Amino acid sequence: MAQLLIEIGTEEIPAGYIDPALAGMAASLAEWLEQQHIPCGAPKTLGTPRRLTVWVDDVSLMQEDVVEVHKGPNVKVAFDADGNPTKAALGFARGKGLDIAQCEQEDSPKGKILVARVEKKGQPTRELLNSWLPDWVLNVPFPKKMRWSGRRHPFARPIHWIVAVLDGETLGFEVEGIPAGNASRGHRFLKGDAFAVSDLEDYQEQLASRFVVADPVLRRQMILDQTRELAQEVGGFVREDADLLNTVTHLVEAPFPLRGEFDARYLELPVELLEITMKHHQKYFPVWKDETALLPYFITVSNMPLIEGSGIVPGNQRVLKARLEDARFFYEEDRKKPLADYVDLLKGVVFQKDLGTLYEKVERVIGLLDRVEIGMTGDDPQFLEKVKIAARLCKADLNTQMVFEFPELQGIMGGYYVKKDAGDDVATAIKEHYRPAFAGDAVPSTEMGKFVALADKLDTIVSCIGVGLIPSGSEDPYALRRHAMGIIQILIEGNIPLSIEYMVDQGIAELGEKAKLTAEEIRRHVLDLFRQRLKTMLSNEGYEYDVIDAVLNTKIVSFRDVQAKTAALSDLKKQDYFESLAVAFRRVVSILEGGEFPPLNSGLLVEPAEKALFEKALPLQEEVGRLIDEKEYSKALARIVEIKPEVDAFFDAVMVNVEDEALRDNRKALLSLIGGLFSQIADFSKIVVKKS
């Protein structure tokens, strides 16, 4: 067994390209080795901005011998009445390099067929790799590729060298005129000389001596440890930020974290602005004083060590100062007029061509808040008016210079700009109304913020679907799925007692004549969207799909109820008796499907089993209804379970579909009473029952 090591040396590859490229390289190499019947270990990867490396241990130097089985014509076609091979049989055998006598006959679903077994001797792994690797190199997956001078095939960045070594010996292929060899190179600026590679251990040792840390996991940890240490030296700390850490890891071949500082007067700017400027624009780690305040320091990760007289730190400080000066200018200019003055400018900003401007969207959001005010809480009698003020101003900062330059700060800057005019509660609502903006994000922290966020997100969903912008597959340009998940999260975590169906109906009414679909079509598509998101959420929480479907196929009153019903039904399903219970209730649902019956007439109950079922069900109906009203779904299901013996006895002793129509309909009405006990919690027809 041998080791295969391949390195593609390039110009600096963008940080976001590296992980997907390495994953794709390893996956395609593993797939090919398996297809070629070459025994080996799992491919593993290393990578820096200038090199993409894959290695595989325990690679067999010879491909395995395999026997290929080829199916031929039916025996009836392959031989004539005298048993002589036909042209079809002879052609099949000849095509496989065999004599007809070497072919076998085997049974198949279509009768006996001719089969050719061809032994294929394994070839040297080296030869197979030499033939395949050029295409593999050229097909490394990147988000974007370009054609470079003198090269025919596109690549993320120009390739400068290729290392390809199997069992210590160089492979013999070339890519775009670049021959594979055993010579890698060190750090471009610190020790960039070439060196010979024999195996992985030698490769990593020689790179390390040339200021290259090839393992991104090790680089990441070095950056994390050193940035923490530098922050602690000035009494601060760095927050864990996986995205920033991963980006910076792939910007350097050798990490040299360095601390810089900036004028403390910039700390007067909003902390989010400082953080965005440092993290998103400069890839710096801000140094935090506590959870809400920064220190006037930053940490940058250089690809070069700090040398006396070098301009690395001063250069980074100058760049940051220029950005902060720009930010301060925008901040001061924007604050020269109240945020309310920016609202009319929204009339010139298109939200969506069929839905008009952002100003019109804001008007719909305010109208929607008026319609759903019954769900609002709070001791402040002016609560609704304040919510509407926050809604009117929530998009105004989109017309400010700051948000134009820093789009990530939309909503946040509006909160700062409005604070002196409208107070902290309105400011916080505006600042947080985009929440939750991504999976795992927090919901708005205030009741006011929750209602503005709900109305804004619901208007986006209803209005977009109303003009036919329905999410399908990977197409969701207005992020309606994310908005739906945000609404679910706010209603559940905020314990807001609003019916989603009621809210959707109010959103449709507010959309008015702009709708291209009928109200019923919009309603159906919107509720389907919420059901899909709920299904995803509940599935992620570990509930079984049939339990989820059973609950979601009932009337959705509130998302919190859906969650509670799913938990209750899931617990019930774990009981030993659940299978037989589900069978009985599914039978009830099946008999009732699609039918309407006259009211139950107790005088028409003649069989002892149906009388017993009625006597058991009648008091249960009231008690189960009360428990459901009190949201005690587990207790309600526990009481419903008590009727199972009477249901079983009914089906054993009573024929439902008798000829007497009055009797038949009355028995169905009785079953409808039983179905009504559990139909508010779950549709048992969706429960998957194991076949006995």
C-alpha positions in Angstrom: 0.0 0.0 0.0 1.2 3.5 -0.9 0.4 7.1 -0.2 -0.9 9.5 -2.9 -0.2 13.2 -2.5 -1.4 15.9 -4.8 -0.9 19.7 -4.5 -2.1 22.4 -6.8 -0.1 25.5 -6.4 -1.7 28.8 -7.5 -1.9 32.5 -7.1 -3.9 33.5 -4.0 -7.4 31.9 -4.1 -10.3 33.8 -2.5 -10.9 32.7 1.0 -14.5 31.6 0.4 -13.5 29.3 -2.4 -11.1 27.1 -0.5 -13.3 24.9 1.7 -15.8 24.0 -1.1 -12.9 23.3 -3.5 -11.1 21.0 -1.0 -14.4 19.2 -0.2 -15.2 18.7 -3.9 -11.7 17.5 -4.7 -11.8 14.9 -2.0 -15.3 13.7 -2.9 -14.6 13.3 -6.6 -11.3 11.6 -6.0 -12.9 9.1 -3.5 -15.7 8.4 -6.0 -13.3 7.8 -8.8 -11.0 5.5 -6.8 -14.1 3.4 -5.8 -15.3 3.2 -9.4 -11.9 2.1 -10.5 -11.7 -0.6 -7.8 -8.6 0.8 -6.3 -8.4 -0.1 -2.6 -7.4 2.9 -0.5 -8.2 5.0 2.6 -10.4 8.1 2.6 -9.0 11.2 0.9 -8.0 14.0 3.3 -7.2 17.7 2.6 -5.0 20.6 3.5 -5.2 24.1 2.1 -3.9 27.6 2.1 -4.6 30.5 -0.3 -1.8 29.3 -2.5 -2.2 25.5 -2.4 -4.9 23.0 -2.5 -3.7 19.6 -1.2 -5.3 16.2 -1.1 -3.7 13.0 0.1 -4.8 9.4 0.4 -3.2 6.7 2.5 -3.2 2.9 1.8 -3.5 3.2 -1.9 -3.1 -0.1 -3.8 -0.5 0.2 -6.6 -2.6 -2.2 -8.7 -6.3 -1.9 -9.7 -8.3 -5.0 -8.6 -9.2 -7.6 -11.1 -12.9 -7.6 -11.8 -15.4 -9.8 -13.6 -17.8 -7.7 -15.7 -21.2 -9.3 -16.3 -22.9 -8.4 -19.5 -26.5 -9.4 -20.2 -27.4 -10.5 -23.7 -30.4 -11.5 -25.7 -33.1 -13.9 -24.6 -32.2 -17.6 -25.2 -35.2 -17.9 -27.5 -33.7 -15.2 -29.7 -30.1 -16.4 -29.2 -30.7 -19.9 -30.6 -32.8 -21.3 -33.4 -35.1 -24.3 -33.3 -32.1 -26.7 -33.9 -30.0 -25.1 -31.1 -27.7 -23.2 -33.4 -26.6 -19.7 -32.3 -28.3 -16.9 -34.2 -26.6 -13.7 -35.5 -27.8 -12.0 -32.4 -26.0 -14.4 -30.1 -22.8 -14.5 -32.3 -22.8 -10.7 -32.4 -23.2 -10.4 -28.7 -20.4 -12.9 -27.9 -18.0 -11.3 -30.5 -18.7 -7.8 -29.0 -17.5 -9.1 -25.7 -14.4 -10.8 -27.1 -15.7 -14.3 -26.4 -16.7 -17.4 -28.3 -20.3 -18.3 -28.1 -19.3 -21.4 -26.1 -17.9 -19.2 -23.4 -21.2 -17.5 -22.8 -23.6 -18.7 -20.1 -27.3 -18.9 -19.6 -29.1 -17.4 -16.6 -32.6 -16.9 -15.4 -34.1 -13.4 -15.4 -37.5 -11.9 -14.9 -38.0 -12.2 -18.7 -36.8 -15.8 -19.0 -33.4 -17.3 -19.7 -30.9 -14.9 -21.2 -27.4 -15.1 -22.5 -24.7 -13.8 -20.2 -21.1 -13.0 -20.9 -18.6 -12.8 -18.0 -15.5 -10.9 -19.0 -12.5 -10.9 -16.7 -10.8 -7.5 -16.6 -7.3 -7.5 -15.3 -6.3 -4.6 -13.1 -4.0 -2.0 -14.4 -1.3 -0.1 -12.5 -2.8 2.6 -10.4 -0.1 5.0 -11.7 -1.2 4.7 -15.3 -4.9 5.2 -14.4 -4.0 8.3 -12.3 -1.9 9.8 -15.1 -4.9 9.5 -17.5 -7.5 10.9 -15.1 -5.9 13.5 -12.9 -5.6 16.3 -15.6 -9.4 16.4 -15.9 -9.7 16.2 -12.1 -7.4 19.2 -11.7 -9.3 21.3 -14.3 -12.6 20.5 -12.7 -12.0 21.7 -9.2 -15.3 23.3 -8.1 -15.2 27.0 -7.7 -18.0 29.6 -7.5 -16.4 31.5 -10.3 -13.6 30.6 -12.8 -11.7 32.8 -15.3 -9.5 32.1 -18.3 -5.9 33.3 -17.6 -3.3 34.5 -20.1 -2.0 31.6 -22.3 -4.4 29.1 -20.7 -7.4 27.4 -22.5 -9.3 26.2 -19.4 -10.7 28.5 -16.7 -9.6 28.2 -13.1 -10.1 30.3 -10.0 -6.5 31.6 -10.2 -3.5 30.8 -12.4 -1.9 27.5 -11.6 1.9 27.7 -11.0 2.9 24.2 -10.1 1.5 20.7 -9.5 2.9 18.1 -7.1 1.7 14.6 -7.7 3.5 11.8 -5.9 2.5 8.2 -5.5 4.6 5.9 -3.3 7.3 8.5 -3.2 7.6 8.7 -7.0 6.4 11.5 -9.3 3.4 10.8 -11.5 3.7 11.6 -15.2 1.0 14.0 -16.5 0.6 17.7 -17.3 -2.1 20.3 -17.1 -2.1 23.3 -19.5 1.6 22.7 -20.2 2.5 22.5 -16.5 4.1 19.1 -15.7 3.3 17.3 -12.5 6.4 17.0 -10.3 7.6 16.6 -6.8 8.6 20.3 -6.2 6.5 22.4 -3.9 7.3 26.0 -2.7 7.4 27.8 0.6 5.9 31.1 1.7 6.0 33.5 -1.1 7.7 36.4 0.8 9.5 34.7 3.6 11.1 31.6 2.1 9.7 30.8 -1.3 12.3 28.4 -2.6 11.3 25.1 -4.1 11.8 21.8 -2.3 11.3 18.1 -3.2 8.3 16.2 -1.7 8.4 12.5 -0.9 5.4 12.0 1.4 2.9 13.9 3.6 5.1 14.0 6.7 8.1 15.4 4.8 5.8 17.8 2.9 4.3 19.3 6.1 7.7 19.5 7.8 9.3 21.3 4.9 6.4 23.7 4.6 6.6 24.5 8.3 10.3 25.3 7.9 9.3 27.7 5.1 6.6 29.6 7.1 3.6 27.7 5.8 1.0 26.1 8.1 -0.8 23.9 5.6 -3.4 22.6 7.9 -6.3 25.1 8.2 -7.5 23.5 11.5 -4.1 24.3 13.0 -4.0 27.8 11.5 -7.5 28.5 12.8 -6.5 27.5 16.3 -3.3 29.5 16.2 -5.3 32.6 15.2 -7.9 32.0 17.9 -5.2 31.5 20.7 -3.1 34.5 19.6 -6.0 36.9 19.1 -7.3 36.1 22.6 -3.9 36.7 24.1 -3.5 40.0 22.4 -6.9 41.2 23.5 -6.3 40.1 27.1 -3.1 42.2 27.2 -5.2 45.4 26.9 -7.9 44.1 29.3 -10.4 43.0 26.6 -11.6 39.9 24.7 -12.5 38.8 21.2 -15.9 37.3 20.5 -16.1 34.0 18.8 -17.1 34.6 15.2 -16.9 31.4 13.1 -17.4 33.2 9.8 -14.7 35.8 10.4 -12.3 33.2 11.8 -12.8 30.9 8.8 -12.3 33.8 6.4 -9.1 35.0 8.0 -7.8 31.5 8.3 -8.0 31.2 4.5 -6.4 34.6 3.9 -2.9 33.6 5.2 -0.4 30.8 4.8 1.1 31.6 8.2 -0.9 33.5 10.8 0.7 36.5 12.5 -2.0 38.3 14.6 -1.1 41.9 15.3 -2.8 44.4 17.5 -3.5 48.0 16.3 -5.4 50.9 17.9 -7.6 53.8 16.9 -8.6 57.1 18.4 -10.9 56.6 21.3 -13.2 59.4 20.1 -14.5 57.0 17.4 -16.0 55.0 20.3 -18.8 57.7 20.3 -20.1 56.1 17.0 -22.6 53.3 17.2 -20.9 50.1 18.3 -22.6 48.2 15.5 -21.0 50.6 13.0 -17.6 50.1 14.5 -18.0 46.3 14.5 -19.2 46.2 10.9 -16.4 48.5 9.7 -13.7 46.3 11.4 -15.1 42.8 10.7 -16.9 43.0 7.4 -14.7 45.6 5.6 -11.3 45.1 7.1 -11.5 41.5 8.4 -10.3 42.7 11.8 -11.2 41.3 15.2 -12.7 44.0 17.4 -11.5 44.1 21.0 -14.5 44.2 23.4 -14.5 45.8 26.8 -17.7 44.1 27.8 -20.8 42.7 26.0 -21.9 46.1 24.8 -18.8 48.3 24.5 -15.6 48.2 22.6 -12.0 49.2 23.4 -10.0 51.3 20.9 -8.1 48.3 19.6 -8.4 45.8 16.8 -6.5 42.7 15.8 -5.5 42.0 12.2 -4.0 38.7 11.0 -1.1 39.3 8.8 0.6 36.9 6.4 3.9 38.5 7.5 5.6 38.7 10.9 6.0 42.1 12.6 9.5 43.4 11.8 10.9 46.5 13.4 10.3 49.4 11.0 7.7 47.6 9.0 4.5 49.5 8.2 2.0 46.6 8.7 0.3 48.0 11.9 0.6 51.7 11.0 -0.8 50.9 7.6 -3.8 49.1 8.9 -4.4 51.8 11.4 -4.4 54.4 8.6 -6.9 52.4 6.6 -9.2 52.0 9.6 -9.0 55.6 10.5 -10.0 56.6 6.9 -13.0 54.3 7.1 -14.0 55.5 10.5 -13.7 59.2 9.4 -16.1 58.4 6.5 -18.5 56.7 8.8 -18.4 59.6 11.3 -19.1 62.0 8.4 -22.1 60.0 7.2 -23.4 59.7 10.8 -23.2 63.4 11.4 -24.7 64.4 8.1 -27.6 62.0 8.5 -28.5 63.4 11.9 -28.8 66.9 10.7 -32.5 66.2 10.1 -35.0 63.9 11.9 -35.6 60.4 10.6 -39.2 61.3 9.8 -37.9 63.6 7.0 -36.6 60.5 5.2 -40.0 58.8 5.0 -41.3 60.6 1.9 -38.1 59.6 0.0 -39.4 56.0 0.2 -41.9 57.0 -2.5 -38.9 56.8 -4.9 -37.7 53.4 -3.8 -39.4 50.4 -5.6 -40.2 47.5 -3.3 -41.4 45.3 -6.2 -42.7 46.4 -9.6 -46.3 45.0 -9.0 -46.4 46.1 -5.4 -45.2 49.6 -5.7 -42.8 51.5 -3.5 -41.4 51.0 0.0 -43.6 53.9 1.0 -46.7 51.8 -0.1 -45.3 48.8 1.8 -45.0 50.8 5.0 -48.6 52.0 4.6 -49.7 48.4 4.3 -47.7 47.5 7.4 -49.4 50.3 9.4 -52.8 49.2 8.1 -52.1 45.6 9.1 -51.2 46.7 12.6 -54.5 48.6 12.9 -56.3 45.4 11.9 -54.5 43.1 14.4 -54.4 45.5 17.4 -56.6 43.1 19.3 -53.6 40.9 19.9 -51.5 43.6 21.4 -50.6 43.8 25.0 -48.9 46.2 27.3 -49.8 48.7 30.0 -49.1 51.8 27.9 -52.4 53.2 26.5 -50.4 54.7 23.6 -48.9 51.3 22.7 -50.7 51.0 19.4 -49.8 54.5 18.3 -46.1 54.0 19.2 -46.1 50.7 17.3 -47.5 52.5 14.2 -44.8 55.3 14.6 -42.1 52.6 14.7 -43.7 51.0 11.6 -43.8 54.3 9.7 -40.2 55.0 10.4 -38.8 51.5 10.2 -37.6 51.7 6.5 -36.7 55.4 6.6 -33.0 54.8 7.2 -32.7 53.1 3.8 -32.4 56.6 2.4 -29.6 57.7 4.6 -26.0 58.0 3.5 -24.8 55.6 6.2 -27.1 52.7 5.1 -26.2 53.4 1.5 -22.6 52.9 2.4 -23.2 50.1 5.0 -26.3 48.2 4.0 -25.8 45.8 6.8 -26.8 48.5 9.2 -30.4 49.0 7.9 -32.8 49.2 10.8 -29.9 49.6 13.3 -29.1 53.2 12.2 -32.8 54.1 12.1 -32.9 53.1 15.8 -30.0 55.5 16.6 -31.4 58.3 14.5 -34.9 58.3 16.0 -33.9 57.9 19.6 -33.9 61.5 20.6 -37.3 62.2 18.9 -39.3 59.1 19.7 -37.7 57.5 22.7 -36.0 54.2 23.5 -39.0 51.9 22.9 -39.6 53.1 19.4 -35.9 53.2 18.7 -35.5 49.6 19.8 -38.4 48.4 17.8 -37.0 50.0 14.6 -33.5 48.6 15.3 -34.8 45.1 15.8 -37.6 44.8 13.3 -35.6 42.7 10.8 -35.1 40.0 13.4 -34.9 37.1 13.2 -32.8 37.7 10.1 -31.2 34.2 9.8 -31.4 30.8 11.4 -30.6 31.0 15.1 -31.1 34.8 15.3 -32.9 36.2 18.2 -36.4 37.6 18.0 -37.1 41.3 18.8 -36.6 41.9 22.5 -39.7 44.1 23.0 -43.4 43.6 22.4 -43.4 46.7 20.1 -40.5 45.3 18.0 -42.3 41.9 17.7 -45.4 43.4 16.3 -43.6 45.6 13.8 -41.5 42.6 12.7 -44.7 40.4 12.4 -46.5 43.0 10.3 -43.5 43.7 8.1 -42.7 40.0 7.4 -46.4 39.1 6.9 -46.9 41.9 4.4 -43.9 40.7 2.5 -45.2 37.1 2.3 -48.8 38.0 1.5 -48.1 40.7 -1.0 -45.4 38.7 -2.9 -47.6 35.6 -3.0 -50.5 37.8 -3.9 -48.8 38.9 -7.2 -47.7 35.3 -8.0 -44.2 35.3 -6.5 -44.5 31.9 -4.9 -41.4 30.1 -3.7 -40.6 27.0 -5.6 -37.5 24.7 -5.4 -34.5 26.9 -4.8 -36.3 30.0 -6.1 -37.2 32.3 -3.3 -35.9 35.8 -4.3 -37.8 37.6 -1.6 -36.8 35.1 1.2 -40.4 34.3 1.9 -39.4 31.0 3.6 -37.1 32.9 6.0 -39.8 35.5 6.7 -42.3 32.7 7.5 -39.9 31.0 9.8 -39.3 34.4 11.5 -43.0 34.8 12.1 -43.3 31.3 13.5 -40.4 32.0 15.9 -41.8 35.4 17.0 -45.3 34.0 17.7 -44.0 31.0 19.6 -41.2 32.7 21.6 -43.3 35.8 22.2 -46.3 33.7 23.2 -48.5 36.0 21.1 -52.1 34.7 21.0 -52.8 35.6 17.3 -54.3 33.1 14.9 -52.2 32.9 11.8 -55.3 32.4 9.6 -56.7 35.6 11.0 -53.5 37.5 10.4 -53.2 36.2 6.8 -56.8 37.3 6.1 -56.0 40.8 7.4 -52.9 40.9 5.2 -54.9 39.9 2.2 -57.5 42.6 2.9 -54.7 45.2 3.2 -53.2 44.1 -0.1 -56.5 45.0 -1.8 -56.5 45.6 -5.6 -52.8 45.0 -6.0 -53.5 41.2 -5.7 -53.3 39.2 -8.9 -54.5 36.0 -7.3 -57.9 35.5 -5.6 -58.1 35.8 -1.8 -58.6 32.1 -1.5 -55.6 31.3 -3.7 -53.4 33.6 -1.7 -54.7 32.2 1.6 -54.0 28.6 0.5 -50.4 29.4 -0.7 -49.5 31.4 2.4 -50.8 28.7 4.8 -49.1 26.0 2.8 -45.8 28.0 3.2 -46.3 28.1 6.9 -47.1 24.4 7.1 -43.9 23.6 5.2 -41.8 25.8 7.5 -43.5 24.2 10.6 -42.9 20.8 9.2 -39.2 21.6 8.8 -39.0 23.1 12.3 -40.7 20.1 14.0 -38.6 17.7 12.0 -35.5 19.4 13.2 -36.8 19.1 16.7 -36.8 15.3 16.2 -40.5 14.5 15.7 -41.5 11.7 13.3 -43.0 12.8 10.0 -46.3 11.1 10.4 -46.9 12.7 13.8 -46.1 16.1 12.2 -48.4 15.5 9.3 -51.2 14.3 11.5 -51.1 17.6 13.5 -50.6 19.9 10.5 -53.6 18.4 8.7 -55.9 19.9 11.4 -56.9 23.5 11.7 -53.9 25.7 12.7 -55.0 28.1 15.4 -51.6 29.1 16.7 -48.0 27.8 16.1 -47.5 27.3 19.8 -50.5 25.0 19.8 -49.1 23.1 16.9 -45.9 22.6 18.8 -47.8 21.4 21.9 -50.1 19.1 20.0 -47.1 17.5 18.2 -45.3 16.9 21.5 -48.4 15.4 23.1 -49.1 13.1 20.1 -45.5 12.1 19.9 -45.5 11.0 23.6 -48.7 9.0 23.0 -47.2 7.3 20.0 -44.5 5.9 22.3 -47.0 3.9 24.3 -47.4 0.1 23.6 -51.1 0.4 22.9 -50.7 3.2 20.3 -50.7 1.0 17.3 -54.1 -0.6 18.0 -55.5 2.8 19.0 -54.3 4.3 15.7 -55.8 1.5 13.7 -59.2 2.0 15.4 -59.2 5.8 15.0 -58.0 5.5 11.4 -61.0 3.2 10.7 -63.3 5.9 12.2 -61.7 8.5 9.9 -62.0 6.2 6.8 -65.7 5.6 7.4 -66.5 9.3 7.8 -64.4 10.5 4.9 -66.3 12.9 2.6 -69.7 12.4 4.3 -72.3 14.6 5.9 -74.8 13.1 8.3 -78.0 14.3 10.1 -77.6 15.0 13.9 -77.2 12.0 16.1 -80.5 10.5 17.3 -80.0 8.5 20.5 -83.4 6.9 20.0 -82.0 5.1 16.9 -79.2 3.4 18.9 -80.4 -0.3 19.1 -77.3 -2.4 19.6 -75.7 -2.7 23.1 -72.3 -1.8 21.7 -73.4 1.4 20.1 -75.3 2.4 23.1 -72.3 1.8 25.3 -70.1 3.8 22.9 -72.6 6.7 23.0 -72.8 6.7 26.8 -69.0 6.7 27.1 -68.5 9.4 24.4 -71.1 12.0 25.6 -69.4 13.0 28.9 -66.0 12.7 27.2 -67.0 15.2 24.6 -67.5 18.0 27.1 -64.4 17.2 29.1 -62.0 16.8 26.1 -63.3 20.0 24.7 -62.5 21.8 28.0 -59.0 20.3 28.1 -58.4 21.4 24.5 -59.6 24.9 25.3 -57.1 24.9 28.2 -54.3 23.7 25.9 -53.9 20.5 27.9 -53.4 18.3 24.9 -51.7 15.4 26.7 -54.5 15.2 29.2 -57.1 15.4 26.4 -55.4 12.6 24.5 -55.2 10.5 27.7 -59.0 10.9 28.2 -59.7 10.1 24.5 -57.7 6.8 24.9 -60.2 5.7 27.5 -62.8 5.2 24.8 -60.8 2.7 22.8 -62.5 -0.5 24.3 -65.9 0.8 23.4 -64.7 1.7 19.9 -63.3 -1.8 19.4 -66.4 -3.4 20.8 -68.5 -1.3 18.4 -66.6 -2.4 15.3 -66.7 -6.0 16.5 -70.5 -6.1 17.0 -72.0 -3.4 14.9 -72.4 -3.2 11.1 -72.2 0.5 10.0 -73.2 0.3 6.4 -76.6 -1.4 6.8 -79.4 -1.1 4.3 -81.5 1.0 6.6 -80.5 4.5 5.6 -81.6 6.1 8.9 -79.7 3.5 11.0 -76.6 3.8 8.8 -76.5 7.6 9.0 -77.1 7.5 12.7 -74.2 5.2 13.2 -72.0 7.4 11.1 -73.1 10.3 13.2 -72.1 8.4 16.3 -68.6 7.8 14.8 -68.5 11.5 13.9 -68.9 12.3 17.6 -65.9 10.0 18.2 -63.9 11.6 15.4 -64.7 15.0 16.8 -62.9 14.0 20.0 -59.4 13.7 18.4 -59.8 15.6 15.1 -59.0 18.9 16.8 -55.6 17.5 17.8 -54.6 15.2 15.0 -55.7 13.5 11.8 -55.1 9.9 12.6 -55.4 8.9 8.9 -51.8 10.4 8.6 -50.4 8.1 11.2 -48.3 5.3 9.7 -49.2 1.9 11.3 -46.8 -1.0 11.1 -48.2 -3.9 9.1 -48.7 -6.9 11.3 
